[in-house]
Amino acid sequence: LKRFNGPLGITISGTEEPFDPIFISGLTKKGLAERTGAIHIGDRVLAINGVSLKGKPLSEAIHLLQVAGESVTLKIKKQADRTYPLFGIFAFE
């Protein structure tokens, strides 16, 4: 995703437990991520800009998104029809 000085329009959720999943829990209506159609609620985030999230807490994923710059590459695993409990929720706009 290329931000072009705009928001990504994603909300991620997870916990501070290192091996708990981090996933997309929300998309901003008409935001960049929603417009691409490539990211959906429930998708698991595996890496941000080539940095694996395996064994990392939610706070690390948040930090990686905050310092990502104009171009953000997300490696995701599609999660069809799965519902996740909402722990820590952070929006990136």
Backbone hydrogen bonds in HBPLUS format (Angstrom, degrees):
<---DONOR---> <-ACCEPTOR-->    atom                        ^
c    i                          cat <-CA-CA->   ^        H-A-AA   ^      H-
h    n   atom  resd res      DA  || num        DHA   H-A  angle D-A-AA Bond
n    s   type  num  typ     dist DA aas  dist angle  dist       angle   num
A0072-VAL N   A0001-LEU O   2.79 MM  71  5.17 168.7  1.80 159.2 162.6     1
A0003-ARG N   A0070-GLU O   2.73 MM  67  5.13 168.2  1.75 162.1 163.8     2
A0006-GLY N   A0003-ARG O   2.91 MM   3  5.00 146.3  2.03 102.8 113.7     3
A0033-ALA N   A0008-LEU O   3.00 MM  25  5.84 158.5  2.04 167.5 167.1     4
A0009-GLY N   A0092-PHE O   2.92 MM  83  5.80 138.5  2.09 149.0 161.6     5
A0028-THR N   A0009-GLY O   2.87 MM  19  4.75 165.3  1.89 129.3 133.1     6
A0010-ILE N   A0092-PHE O   3.35 MM  82  5.45 146.5  2.47 142.7 143.4     7
A0092-PHE N   A0010-ILE O   2.69 MM  82  5.45 161.8  1.72 171.5 177.3     8
A0011-THR N   A0026-GLY O   2.79 MM  15  4.69 140.5  1.95 146.7 139.5     9
A0025-SER N   A0011-THR O   2.74 MM  14  5.48 156.7  1.79 145.0 152.1    10
A0026-GLY N   A0011-THR O   3.31 MM  15  4.69 139.1  2.48 133.0 126.3    11
A0012-ILE N   A0090-PHE O   2.87 MM  78  5.47 154.2  1.94 157.5 153.4    12
A0090-PHE N   A0012-ILE O   2.92 MM  78  5.47 163.7  1.94 159.5 165.1    13
A0013-SER N   A0023-PHE O   2.89 MM  10  5.52 153.1  1.96 154.2 162.9    14
A0023-PHE N   A0013-SER O   2.99 MM  10  5.52 158.6  2.04 152.0 158.6    15
A0014-GLY N   A0088-GLY O   3.24 MM  74  5.58 140.0  2.41 139.5 150.5    16
A0088-GLY N   A0014-GLY O   3.01 MM  74  5.58 167.4  2.03 169.6 165.4    17
A0058-LEU N   A0015-THR O   2.93 MM  43  5.46 158.7  1.98 142.3 148.0    18
A0020-ASP N   A0017-GLU O   3.16 MM   3  5.57 168.1  2.18 119.7 123.4    19
A0045-VAL N   A0022-ILE O   2.77 MM  23  5.66 162.5  1.80 147.3 153.5    20
A0024-ILE N   A0043-ASP O   2.83 MM  19  5.45 159.8  1.87 160.7 167.5    21
A0042-GLY N   A0024-ILE O   2.73 MM  18  5.36 172.3  1.73 155.3 156.9    22
A0031-GLY N   A0028-THR O   2.81 MM   3  4.96 156.7  1.87 134.5 130.5    23
A0035-ARG N   A0031-GLY O   2.93 MM   4  6.10 161.5  1.96 159.1 164.9    24
A0036-THR N   A0032-LEU O   3.15 MM   4  6.44 145.5  2.27 150.8 159.0    25
A0037-GLY N   A0034-GLU O   3.15 MM   3  5.38 130.5  2.40 101.7 114.2    26
A0043-ASP N   A0040-HIS O   3.07 MM   3  5.72 163.3  2.10 138.5 140.0    27
A0044-ARG N   A0077-LYS O   2.90 MM  33  5.06 161.9  1.93 154.7 151.6    28
A0077-LYS N   A0044-ARG O   2.84 MM  33  5.06 151.4  1.93 142.2 151.3    29
A0046-LEU N   A0075-LYS O   2.67 MM  29  5.31 160.0  1.71 158.3 163.3    30
A0053-LEU N   A0046-LEU O   2.81 MM   7  5.50 163.9  1.84 150.9 146.5    31
A0047-ALA N   A0075-LYS O   3.29 MM  28  4.91 148.2  2.40 131.3 131.8    32
A0075-LYS N   A0047-ALA O   2.94 MM  28  4.91 168.5  1.96 137.1 140.1    33
A0048-ILE N   A0051-VAL O   3.04 MM   3  5.27 153.8  2.11 137.6 138.9    34
A0051-VAL N   A0048-ILE O   2.99 MM   3  5.27 166.1  2.01 116.3 120.1    35
A0049-ASN N   A0073-THR O   2.67 MM  24  4.71 168.6  1.69 152.4 155.4    36
A0056-LYS N   A0053-LEU O   2.93 MM   3  5.10 156.8  1.98 135.4 130.7    37
A0060-GLU N   A0057-PRO O   3.07 MM   3  5.57 135.8  2.27 110.5 121.1    38
A0062-ILE N   A0058-LEU O   2.95 MM   4  6.26 160.0  1.99 158.0 164.0    39
A0063-HIS N   A0059-SER O   3.02 MM   4  6.21 158.0  2.07 140.9 146.5    40
A0064-LEU N   A0060-GLU O   2.95 MM   4  6.22 161.8  1.98 151.7 156.1    41
A0065-LEU N   A0061-ALA O   3.04 MM   4  6.31 153.6  2.11 148.5 155.1    42
A0066-GLN N   A0062-ILE O   2.94 MM   4  6.18 152.5  2.01 149.4 157.8    43
A0067-VAL N   A0063-HIS O   3.08 MM   4  6.33 146.4  2.20 152.6 160.0    44
A0068-ALA N   A0065-LEU O   3.38 MM   3  5.03 164.9  2.40  98.8 102.8    45
